[in-house]
Amino acid sequence: MRAARYHEYGGTETLRVEEAPDPLPGPGEVRIRTTAASVNPVDWKVRSGVVRELFPLDLPAIPGRDAVGVVDMVGEGVEGVDVGDRVFGLGGLTGATAELVVLSAWATAPANWTDEQAAGAGLASVTAFGGLHALGPLDGRTLLIEGAAGGVGSAAVEFALAQGATVIGTASERNHAFLASLGAIPTTYGAGLAQRLTDLAPNGVDLVLDAAASGSLADLVAIAGAADRVVTVADHQNAESLGVRVANAVNDSALLAEAAALGEQGRYTPRIEQTYRLEEIVQAHAHSERGHVRGKIVVLI
């Protein structure tokens, strides 16, 4: 199969498109013939080697964690999915930017989602749901999402609104109209946020989800009034010292099915900033590394 791979840790120059061995699904897994895969910040952080102590790799490695495609092989013990089904989901920490991908968590892709949208939904969905579920019931609560315009943040906006929350989202001014189109109340992040929130939420903010890791976690705790009202999916470095809970992404088919159900209802549409061809994998990773992405970056296989 053709795949994007890197043979050593480093920058985007390590990426190349080449032939790689076909993977086989193990028990409880399926293999898909991939149509698209997404690019997430964790992909280039793993590739660069900055997290190698936490996530060591057997090189060469294929970047990518989530993808969409048609099932072409089913592992032992798998039920409820057949060869030919169109699914989106998650595999290991690597392996998704290839013609064949093994998934350990998946759900049927909504018919009203394009392949690009379905490719961008997997990791964003489980990360956003993980953070929101850790915060508890949202109905009638005012939720602040730090970093609301990215793939995880924008998913969290739609999921929280579907659960009855009032959502305020921080983003750069260029993304304010985008957040408003999702149903969130947009505001700018950074200095003066507490004062801006006084005007936007006179009764205060009940809960905070940090999806940005922008160094603002201490300020977010102060805004919420207590560390137990804040959850981060991004700032592992500062969370422990502040007593803030970290919600890590897990390969959970139930969460993917929950996202798909909202997608079928038109209440969650993964937003795509730009697509690239497989041969443009270097440009796709460079785009992600520049940051300030609205929605997701997707690679067409």
C-alpha positions as CSV (number, residue, x, y, z in Angstrom):
1,M,0.0,0.0,0.0
2,R,1.0,3.6,-0.4
3,A,1.5,5.6,2.8
4,A,3.1,8.7,4.2
5,R,6.0,7.6,6.4
6,Y,9.0,9.0,8.3
7,H,12.1,7.0,9.1
8,E,13.6,9.3,11.8
9,Y,12.3,12.0,14.2
10,G,12.5,15.5,12.8
11,G,10.7,18.2,10.8
12,T,8.4,18.0,7.8
13,E,11.4,17.1,5.6
14,T,11.4,13.6,7.1
15,L,8.0,12.8,5.5
16,R,7.8,10.9,2.3
17,V,5.2,8.9,0.4
18,E,6.3,5.3,-0.3
19,E,5.2,1.7,-0.3
20,A,4.6,0.2,3.1
21,P,3.5,-3.3,4.3
22,D,-0.3,-3.8,4.4
23,P,-1.6,-3.9,8.0
24,L,-3.9,-6.7,9.3
25,P,-6.7,-6.2,11.8
26,G,-6.4,-8.1,15.1
27,P,-9.2,-9.3,17.3
28,G,-11.8,-6.5,17.8
29,E,-10.4,-4.4,14.9
30,V,-11.4,-3.6,11.4
31,R,-9.4,-2.6,8.4
32,I,-10.6,0.2,6.0
33,R,-9.6,1.1,2.5
34,T,-9.0,4.8,3.3
35,T,-10.5,7.7,1.5
36,A,-9.2,10.5,3.8
37,A,-7.3,11.0,7.1
38,S,-7.0,14.0,9.3
39,V,-3.9,15.9,10.6
40,N,-3.8,16.6,14.3
41,P,-1.3,18.5,16.4
42,V,-0.3,15.2,18.1
43,D,0.8,13.9,14.7
44,W,3.6,16.4,14.2
45,K,4.5,16.4,17.9
46,V,5.1,12.7,17.8
47,R,6.9,12.9,14.5
48,S,9.2,15.7,15.8
49,G,10.3,13.6,18.8
50,V,9.3,16.1,21.4
51,V,7.1,13.6,23.1
52,R,9.2,10.5,22.4
53,E,9.6,9.7,26.2
54,L,5.9,9.5,26.5
55,F,5.1,8.0,23.1
56,P,8.2,6.1,21.8
57,L,7.8,4.8,18.2
58,D,9.0,1.9,16.2
59,L,10.3,3.6,13.1
60,P,9.5,4.0,10.3
61,A,6.1,5.3,11.3
62,I,3.0,6.4,9.4
63,P,1.5,9.7,10.8
64,G,-2.1,10.0,11.7
65,R,-4.6,8.6,14.2
66,D,-8.1,9.0,12.6
67,A,-9.5,8.3,9.1
68,V,-12.6,7.3,7.1
69,G,-13.0,4.6,4.6
70,V,-14.8,1.4,3.5
71,V,-14.3,-1.7,5.6
72,D,-12.4,-4.4,3.6
73,M,-11.5,-6.8,6.4
74,V,-13.0,-7.6,9.8
75,G,-11.0,-9.0,12.8
76,E,-12.0,-11.8,15.0
77,G,-14.9,-11.2,17.4
78,V,-16.1,-8.0,15.6
79,E,-19.9,-7.7,15.3
80,G,-22.2,-5.1,13.9
81,V,-20.1,-4.1,10.9
82,D,-19.6,-5.7,7.5
83,V,-17.2,-5.5,4.6
84,G,-18.4,-2.6,2.5
85,D,-19.6,-0.4,5.3
86,R,-18.4,3.2,5.4
87,V,-17.0,4.0,8.8
88,F,-14.9,6.7,10.5
89,G,-12.7,6.1,13.5
90,L,-9.5,5.8,15.3
91,G,-6.5,3.5,15.2
92,G,-3.2,3.7,17.1
93,L,-1.1,6.7,17.8
94,T,0.2,6.4,14.2
95,G,-0.9,4.6,11.0
96,A,-3.8,6.6,9.6
97,T,-2.3,8.4,6.6
98,A,-2.2,5.3,4.3
99,E,-4.3,3.5,1.8
100,L,-5.2,0.8,4.4
101,V,-5.8,1.6,8.1
102,V,-6.6,-0.6,11.0
103,L,-9.2,0.9,13.4
104,S,-9.9,-0.1,17.0
105,A,-12.9,2.2,17.4
106,W,-15.3,3.2,14.7
107,A,-18.9,4.3,13.9
108,T,-20.9,4.4,10.7
109,A,-20.2,7.6,8.9
110,P,-23.4,9.7,8.5
111,A,-24.5,9.9,4.9
112,N,-24.7,13.7,5.0
113,W,-21.0,13.9,5.9
114,T,-18.4,14.1,3.1
115,D,-15.3,12.0,3.4
116,E,-13.4,15.1,4.4
117,Q,-15.8,15.8,7.2
118,A,-15.9,12.2,8.4
119,A,-12.1,12.1,8.4
120,G,-12.0,15.1,10.7
121,A,-14.5,13.8,13.2
122,G,-12.8,11.0,15.0
123,L,-10.1,12.4,17.3
124,A,-11.9,15.7,17.7
125,S,-15.1,14.0,18.8
126,V,-13.7,11.7,21.4
127,T,-11.5,14.5,22.8
128,A,-14.4,17.0,23.0
129,F,-16.8,14.5,24.5
130,G,-14.2,13.4,27.0
131,G,-13.7,17.0,28.2
132,L,-17.4,17.8,28.4
133,H,-18.4,14.6,30.1
134,A,-15.8,15.3,32.8
135,L,-17.5,18.6,33.5
136,G,-20.8,16.9,34.3
137,P,-24.4,18.0,33.3
138,L,-24.4,21.0,30.9
139,D,-28.1,21.8,30.6
140,G,-28.7,25.4,31.7
141,R,-25.0,26.0,32.4
142,T,-22.8,28.7,31.0
143,L,-19.7,27.1,29.5
144,L,-16.5,28.9,28.4
145,I,-14.5,27.1,25.8
146,E,-10.9,28.3,25.4
147,G,-9.7,27.7,21.9
148,A,-13.2,27.2,20.4
149,A,-12.4,27.5,16.7
150,G,-10.1,24.5,16.3
151,G,-11.2,21.0,15.5
152,V,-11.8,20.0,19.1
153,G,-13.1,23.3,20.2
154,S,-15.6,23.7,17.4
155,A,-16.8,20.1,18.1
156,A,-17.2,20.9,21.8
157,V,-19.2,24.0,20.9
158,E,-21.8,22.0,19.0
159,F,-21.9,19.1,21.5
160,A,-22.4,21.5,24.4
161,L,-25.1,23.4,22.7
162,A,-26.9,20.1,21.9
163,Q,-26.8,19.4,25.7
164,G,-28.5,22.7,26.5
165,A,-25.5,24.8,27.5
166,T,-24.9,28.5,26.7
167,V,-21.5,28.6,25.1
168,I,-18.9,31.4,25.1
169,G,-15.9,30.6,22.9
170,T,-12.6,32.3,22.7
171,A,-10.8,32.7,19.4
172,S,-9.0,35.3,17.3
173,E,-11.2,38.0,15.8
174,R,-11.0,36.5,12.4
175,N,-12.9,33.4,13.8
176,H,-15.7,35.3,15.6
177,A,-18.2,35.1,12.8
178,F,-17.4,31.3,12.5
179,L,-18.1,30.8,16.2
180,A,-21.3,32.8,16.0
181,S,-22.4,30.6,13.0
182,L,-22.1,27.6,15.3
183,G,-24.3,29.2,17.9
184,A,-21.5,30.3,20.4
185,I,-21.0,33.8,21.8
186,P,-17.5,34.7,20.5
187,T,-14.9,36.7,22.4
188,T,-11.1,37.3,22.1
189,Y,-8.7,35.3,24.3
190,G,-5.9,36.8,26.3
191,A,-5.5,39.9,28.5
192,G,-8.8,41.3,29.7
193,L,-10.8,38.1,29.2
194,A,-12.3,38.3,32.7
195,Q,-13.7,41.7,32.1
196,R,-15.1,40.8,28.7
197,L,-16.9,37.9,30.3
198,T,-18.4,40.2,32.9
199,D,-20.2,41.9,30.1
200,L,-21.1,38.6,28.2
201,A,-22.1,36.6,31.2
202,P,-23.3,38.9,34.0
203,N,-24.2,35.9,36.2
204,G,-20.7,34.4,35.7
205,V,-19.3,31.3,34.0
206,D,-20.2,28.0,35.5
207,L,-17.7,25.7,33.7
208,V,-14.6,26.0,31.5
209,L,-13.2,23.6,28.9
210,D,-9.6,24.4,27.8
211,A,-8.9,23.2,24.3
212,A,-6.0,25.6,23.6
213,A,-3.1,25.1,26.0
214,S,-2.3,28.8,25.5
215,G,-0.9,29.3,29.0
216,S,-4.1,30.7,30.3
217,L,-5.1,27.8,32.6
218,A,-4.5,29.8,35.9
219,D,-6.7,32.6,34.6
220,L,-9.4,30.1,33.6
221,V,-9.4,28.7,37.1
222,A,-9.8,32.2,38.5
223,I,-12.7,32.9,36.1
224,A,-14.5,29.7,37.0
225,G,-13.9,30.3,40.7
226,A,-12.5,26.8,41.4
227,A,-10.2,24.3,39.8
228,D,-12.9,21.6,39.8
229,R,-15.0,23.6,37.4
230,V,-12.3,23.5,34.8
231,V,-11.2,20.6,32.5
232,T,-8.4,20.7,30.0
233,V,-7.8,18.5,27.0
234,A,-4.6,20.2,26.1
235,D,-2.5,21.7,28.9
236,H,-1.0,18.6,30.6
237,Q,2.0,20.6,31.8
238,N,0.1,23.1,34.1
239,A,-2.9,21.1,35.0
240,E,-1.5,19.1,38.0
241,S,0.0,22.1,39.8
242,L,-3.4,23.9,39.5
243,G,-5.6,21.0,40.4
244,V,-7.3,20.9,37.1
245,R,-8.5,17.7,35.7
246,V,-7.1,16.4,32.3
247,A,-9.4,14.5,30.0
248,N,-7.4,12.4,27.6
249,A,-8.7,11.2,24.2
250,V,-9.7,7.5,24.2
251,N,-10.6,5.2,21.4
252,D,-14.3,4.8,22.3
253,S,-16.8,3.6,19.7
254,A,-19.7,4.8,21.8
255,L,-18.4,8.4,21.7
256,L,-18.0,8.2,17.9
257,A,-21.5,6.8,17.6
258,E,-22.8,9.8,19.7
259,A,-21.0,12.2,17.4
260,A,-22.4,10.4,14.3
261,A,-25.9,10.6,15.7
262,L,-25.6,14.4,16.1
263,G,-24.2,14.5,12.6
264,E,-27.2,12.7,11.2
265,Q,-29.4,15.2,13.0
266,G,-27.5,18.2,11.5
267,R,-26.3,19.2,14.9
268,Y,-22.7,18.5,14.4
269,T,-20.8,19.2,11.2
270,P,-17.0,18.8,11.3
271,R,-15.4,22.0,9.9
272,I,-12.6,21.6,7.4
273,E,-10.1,24.4,6.9
274,Q,-8.2,22.8,4.0
275,T,-7.6,19.5,2.2
276,Y,-4.4,18.2,0.8
277,R,-3.5,15.2,-1.5
278,L,-1.4,12.4,0.0
279,E,1.5,13.7,-2.0
280,E,1.2,17.0,-0.2
281,I,1.7,15.5,3.2
282,V,4.6,17.9,3.9
283,Q,2.4,20.9,3.3
284,A,-0.4,19.5,5.4
285,H,1.9,19.0,8.4
286,A,3.5,22.4,7.9
287,H,0.0,24.0,7.9
288,S,-0.9,22.3,11.2
289,E,2.4,23.3,12.8
290,R,1.6,27.0,12.1
291,G,-1.4,26.8,14.4
292,H,-4.5,28.9,14.5
293,V,-6.4,26.3,12.4
294,R,-10.1,26.7,12.0
295,G,-11.6,23.2,12.2
296,K,-9.5,20.4,10.7
297,I,-6.8,19.7,8.1
298,V,-7.5,16.6,6.0
299,V,-5.4,14.5,3.7
300,L,-7.2,12.8,0.7
301,I,-5.8,9.3,0.2
